[in-house]
Amino acid sequence: MVPEPLRKKGDLMTNSGRFAAALAAAGLALTWSASAEQPPPTPTAAPKHCVSADHRQFDFWIGSWDVFGPKGKPVGANEIRPILGGALQENWTGAGGVSGTSLNAWDAGRGGWHQTWVDTGGDVLYLDGKFADGRMVLSGSQKGAAGGAVDNRITWERIGGNPDRVRQLWESSRDGGKTWTVSFDGIYVRRK
């Protein structure tokens, strides 16, 4: 924690404000000096995007979605967008008030997909997996609130091959994968 800066009566700028202003002025001076001494940079080629088939395996999830429970009740909305030429960013808004985001990317070095999920309920998931037989399956193990390990397995797949409907099934196990409990079962319907 930074202590409250001292002020003199009638002083409009704090000590930290003066310091920030001085840093900004020094930065401008250095930028001006450096640009005056060097020629402008030579344009470089745009970075190559991730174009392999592996990088495109999760593209079926890209879009704006309304999400429903198995009995048709609305449970939230999700926006999946491509970023950085090959990754996906998820932005979830649940009907119950929980929001979350994930980053998803093909990791060529490890030969698989990775997802990191964070939400307003304090949950963090690290999942890894592969796309096979028309399904993306990511899994990982976390320490549960009670201290034991919780295994998570999340599967995404098009419903009947329909590009406008995706099922996301999240299952959890507290006994090393002997039994699984459904944590979330969502039907994604693409917004038109």
Beta strands, then each sheet from edge to edge (+ up, - down):
strand 1: 63-68
strand 2: 74-83
strand 3: 87-94
strand 4: 99-107
strand 5: 112-119
strand 6: 124-132
strand 7: 135-143
strand 8: 149-159
strand 9: 162-173
strand 10: 181-190
sheet 1: 1+ 2- 3+ 4- 5+ 6- 7+ 8- 9+ 10- 1+
end
